[in-house]
Amino acid sequence: MFIDYHTHHARCGHAVGELEEYVRKGIEIGLVQLGLSDHMPLLHVDPATYYPEMAMPMDELPRYVEECLELKEKYKGQIDIRVGLEGDYIESSEEKIEAIVKAYPWDYVIGSVHFLGEWDITDFRQTAGWEGRDRMAVYEQYYSNIAKAAATGFYDYIGHIDVIKRFGYAPEGDVTHLENAALEAVKRHGMAIELNASGLRTPAAEMFPSRRMLEYARDLGIPLTVGSDAHQPERLGQYLDQAYALLKDIGYSQLATFNCRKLVMIDF
């Protein structure tokens, strides 16, 4: 069962390729399920004055959903398309997030933390934000927000749960307790996580999350799905062979899939 639940396309501004190109590529590489999951529009900063090309404009959101649904029907029988959204958790913007989550017929919503305030810790243009900061304090705030995201009930799974390691900035002290607490929050609120293979093409040179976190997630019984986080059609499914091999080595035999916000476990 070959699936890829984390993808982006041209609407978000920092990816290339139209949705249909991803669908055709998914058919070409043999995906059984393809999750379309572009970024939620920015809610807490002014898109006109913030860094450009961060997320789709708000007026594109209904067009995105409409196109996803059209493609789902057009390619029915060739590939099973799931309509998703990567919905940032933004502290103090919960009401706006909830409105978007409830407004559309999603199959699933990914809960991701990119922002600490107005600082996007995953943006290569903003790495200077680490300068002069207490790195442990940054990690504490990040993982606290992961737990808060899990508690909202807005999301089906947490995306790239340890993406804070993306650019190699790490505290001197051990962060195992922070990682474990985040996973325990996910378990407590009945959510899943993803194994996001895109970490292999970042300075972290490791998937999100680490093997250690995956093993703890397994011990906790947390369901898990997979995604390439492709921002180009040719990267659809990239490194997922390694992701599947890692999961099997750790002891996973099933993957989480989602249909109309319902969790369905499948063998792989």
C-alpha positions as CSV (number, residue, x, y, z in Angstrom):
1,M,0.0,0.0,0.0
2,F,2.0,2.9,-1.4
3,I,0.7,6.3,-0.1
4,D,1.9,9.9,0.2
5,Y,-0.1,12.2,2.4
6,H,2.0,15.4,2.4
7,T,2.3,17.5,-0.8
8,H,2.3,21.1,-1.9
9,H,1.7,22.9,-5.2
10,A,2.0,26.3,-6.9
11,R,-0.7,28.0,-4.9
12,C,1.4,28.2,-1.8
13,G,4.0,30.3,-3.6
14,H,7.1,28.3,-2.6
15,A,6.2,25.1,-4.5
16,V,5.9,24.4,-8.2
17,G,3.5,22.4,-10.3
18,E,-0.2,22.3,-10.5
19,L,-2.4,19.9,-8.5
20,E,-3.1,17.8,-11.6
21,E,0.6,17.3,-12.3
22,Y,0.9,15.8,-8.8
23,V,-2.0,13.5,-9.5
24,R,-0.5,12.3,-12.8
25,K,2.9,11.8,-11.1
26,G,1.2,9.8,-8.4
27,I,-0.4,7.5,-10.9
28,E,3.0,7.2,-12.7
29,I,4.8,6.1,-9.6
30,G,2.1,3.7,-8.4
31,L,0.6,5.6,-5.5
32,V,-2.6,4.0,-4.2
33,Q,-3.6,7.1,-2.2
34,L,-2.4,10.6,-2.7
35,G,-3.0,13.3,-0.1
36,L,-3.2,16.9,-1.4
37,S,-2.3,19.0,1.6
38,D,-1.3,22.6,0.8
39,H,-0.6,25.3,3.4
40,M,-3.4,27.1,5.2
41,P,-3.4,30.8,4.4
42,L,-1.5,33.1,6.8
43,L,-3.7,34.2,9.7
44,H,-1.6,36.1,12.2
45,V,0.7,38.2,9.9
46,D,-0.1,40.5,7.0
47,P,0.7,38.6,3.8
48,A,1.3,41.9,2.1
49,T,4.2,42.9,4.4
50,Y,5.5,39.5,5.7
51,Y,8.0,37.3,3.8
52,P,6.6,36.6,0.4
53,E,5.5,33.2,-1.0
54,M,4.6,31.6,2.4
55,A,1.1,30.3,1.8
56,M,-1.9,30.5,-0.5
57,P,-4.0,33.7,-0.4
58,M,-7.2,33.4,1.5
59,D,-9.3,33.8,-1.6
60,E,-7.6,30.8,-3.2
61,L,-8.6,28.5,-0.4
62,P,-12.1,27.7,-1.8
63,R,-10.6,27.3,-5.3
64,Y,-8.0,24.9,-3.9
65,V,-10.7,22.7,-2.3
66,E,-12.9,22.8,-5.4
67,E,-10.0,21.7,-7.6
68,C,-9.1,18.9,-5.3
69,L,-12.6,17.6,-5.3
70,E,-12.8,17.8,-9.1
71,L,-9.5,15.9,-9.5
72,K,-10.8,13.3,-6.9
73,E,-13.7,12.6,-9.2
74,K,-11.8,12.9,-12.5
75,Y,-9.2,10.3,-11.5
76,K,-11.5,8.0,-9.6
77,G,-10.5,4.4,-10.3
78,Q,-6.9,5.4,-11.1
79,I,-5.8,6.9,-7.8
80,D,-7.5,7.5,-4.5
81,I,-7.2,11.3,-3.8
82,R,-7.6,12.5,-0.3
83,V,-8.3,16.2,0.3
84,G,-6.2,17.7,3.0
85,L,-4.7,20.8,4.5
86,E,-1.6,21.6,6.4
87,G,-3.1,23.7,9.0
88,D,-0.5,25.7,11.0
89,Y,-1.1,25.9,14.7
90,I,-0.8,29.6,15.6
91,E,-1.1,30.4,19.3
92,S,-3.9,32.9,19.9
93,S,-5.4,32.3,16.4
94,E,-7.4,29.2,17.4
95,E,-10.8,30.7,16.4
96,K,-9.6,31.5,12.9
97,I,-8.1,28.1,12.5
98,E,-11.2,26.3,13.7
99,A,-13.3,28.3,11.2
100,I,-11.2,27.0,8.3
101,V,-11.2,23.5,9.6
102,K,-14.9,23.4,9.9
103,A,-15.7,25.2,6.6
104,Y,-14.6,22.6,4.1
105,P,-15.0,18.8,3.6
106,W,-11.5,17.8,4.5
107,D,-10.4,14.1,4.6
108,Y,-7.7,15.2,7.0
109,V,-5.9,18.2,8.5
110,I,-2.3,18.1,9.4
111,G,-1.3,20.0,12.5
112,S,2.1,21.6,12.0
113,V,4.0,24.2,14.0
114,H,6.1,26.4,11.8
115,F,5.7,29.7,13.7
116,L,6.8,30.8,17.1
117,G,5.1,34.2,17.1
118,E,5.9,35.8,13.8
119,W,9.1,33.8,13.4
120,D,8.9,30.8,11.0
121,I,11.5,28.4,12.3
122,T,11.3,26.3,9.1
123,D,12.1,29.2,6.7
124,F,15.7,29.3,5.4
125,R,15.4,33.1,5.1
126,Q,14.7,33.4,8.9
127,T,17.5,31.4,10.4
128,A,19.0,34.6,11.8
129,G,16.2,34.4,14.3
130,W,18.3,31.8,16.2
131,E,21.0,34.4,16.9
132,G,21.2,35.5,20.5
133,R,18.3,33.2,21.6
134,D,18.4,30.5,24.3
135,R,18.0,27.5,22.2
136,M,16.6,25.3,25.0
137,A,13.9,28.0,25.5
138,V,13.1,27.9,21.8
139,Y,12.8,24.1,21.9
140,E,10.6,24.3,25.0
141,Q,8.3,26.8,23.3
142,Y,8.1,24.8,20.1
143,Y,7.2,21.5,21.9
144,S,4.8,23.3,24.1
145,N,3.0,24.5,21.0
146,I,2.9,20.9,19.6
147,A,1.1,19.9,22.8
148,K,-1.3,22.8,22.5
149,A,-2.0,21.9,18.8
150,A,-2.8,18.3,19.8
151,A,-5.2,19.6,22.5
152,T,-7.3,21.7,20.1
153,G,-9.0,18.8,18.4
154,F,-8.6,20.6,15.0
155,Y,-6.1,18.2,13.5
156,D,-5.9,14.5,12.6
157,Y,-2.2,14.2,12.9
158,I,0.9,16.2,13.7
159,G,3.3,16.9,10.8
160,H,7.1,16.7,11.0
161,I,6.9,16.7,14.8
162,D,10.6,17.5,15.3
163,V,11.1,19.8,12.4
164,I,12.7,22.3,14.8
165,K,15.9,20.4,14.1
166,R,15.8,21.2,10.4
167,F,18.7,23.7,10.2
168,G,20.9,22.0,12.8
169,Y,20.3,24.5,15.6
170,A,20.1,22.5,18.8
171,P,20.5,23.2,22.5
172,E,23.5,21.8,24.4
173,G,21.2,19.9,26.8
174,D,19.1,16.8,26.2
175,V,15.7,17.4,24.7
176,T,14.4,13.9,25.1
177,H,11.9,14.9,27.8
178,L,10.5,17.6,25.5
179,E,10.1,15.2,22.6
180,N,8.5,12.5,24.8
181,A,6.1,15.0,26.3
182,A,5.0,16.0,22.8
183,L,4.4,12.4,21.8
184,E,2.5,11.8,25.0
185,A,0.2,14.7,24.2
186,V,-0.4,13.3,20.8
187,K,-1.3,9.9,22.4
188,R,-3.5,11.6,25.0
189,H,-5.6,13.3,22.4
190,G,-6.0,10.3,20.2
191,M,-4.0,11.7,17.2
192,A,-1.5,10.2,14.8
193,I,1.9,11.5,13.6
194,E,3.7,11.4,10.2
195,L,7.0,10.1,9.2
196,N,8.1,13.0,6.9
197,A,10.8,11.9,4.7
198,S,11.8,15.4,3.5
199,G,14.2,15.8,6.4
200,L,16.7,13.8,4.4
201,R,17.2,16.7,2.0
202,T,17.7,19.3,4.8
203,P,20.8,20.1,6.9
204,A,19.3,17.8,9.6
205,A,19.9,14.9,7.2
206,E,17.3,12.9,9.1
207,M,13.7,12.2,8.6
208,F,11.1,13.9,10.9
209,P,10.9,12.4,13.5
210,S,14.1,10.7,14.5
211,R,14.3,6.9,14.9
212,R,14.3,7.3,18.7
213,M,11.0,9.3,18.6
214,L,9.5,6.7,16.2
215,E,10.4,4.0,18.6
216,Y,8.7,5.8,21.5
217,A,5.7,6.5,19.3
218,R,5.5,2.8,18.6
219,D,5.7,2.0,22.3
220,L,2.9,4.4,23.0
221,G,0.8,2.9,20.2
222,I,0.5,6.1,18.2
223,P,-0.8,5.6,14.6
224,L,1.6,6.9,11.9
225,T,1.3,7.9,8.3
226,V,3.9,8.9,5.7
227,G,4.6,11.9,3.5
228,S,7.3,13.2,1.1
229,D,6.4,16.9,1.7
230,A,7.0,17.3,-2.0
231,H,7.1,20.8,-3.3
232,Q,7.8,19.7,-6.9
233,P,5.9,16.9,-8.8
234,E,9.2,15.0,-9.4
235,R,9.7,14.8,-5.6
236,L,6.5,13.0,-5.0
237,G,7.2,9.8,-3.1
238,Q,10.9,10.9,-2.6
239,Y,12.6,8.8,0.1
240,L,9.5,7.0,1.0
241,D,11.2,3.7,0.2
242,Q,13.6,4.5,3.0
243,A,10.7,5.6,5.2
244,Y,8.8,2.3,4.7
245,A,12.0,0.3,5.4
246,L,12.6,2.2,8.6
247,L,9.1,1.7,9.8
248,K,9.2,-2.0,9.1
249,D,12.6,-2.3,10.9
250,I,11.1,-0.5,13.9
251,G,8.1,-2.8,14.0
252,Y,5.3,-0.9,12.3
253,S,3.1,-3.0,10.1
254,Q,0.2,-0.6,9.5
255,L,-0.2,3.0,8.3
256,A,-2.8,5.6,9.2
257,T,-5.1,6.8,6.4
258,F,-8.0,9.3,6.6
259,N,-11.3,9.6,4.9
260,C,-13.8,12.3,5.9
261,R,-11.7,12.9,9.1
262,K,-12.0,9.2,10.0
263,L,-8.9,7.2,10.8
264,V,-8.5,4.0,8.8
265,M,-5.5,1.7,9.4
266,I,-4.1,-0.3,6.5
267,D,-1.5,-2.9,6.2
268,F,1.7,-2.2,4.3
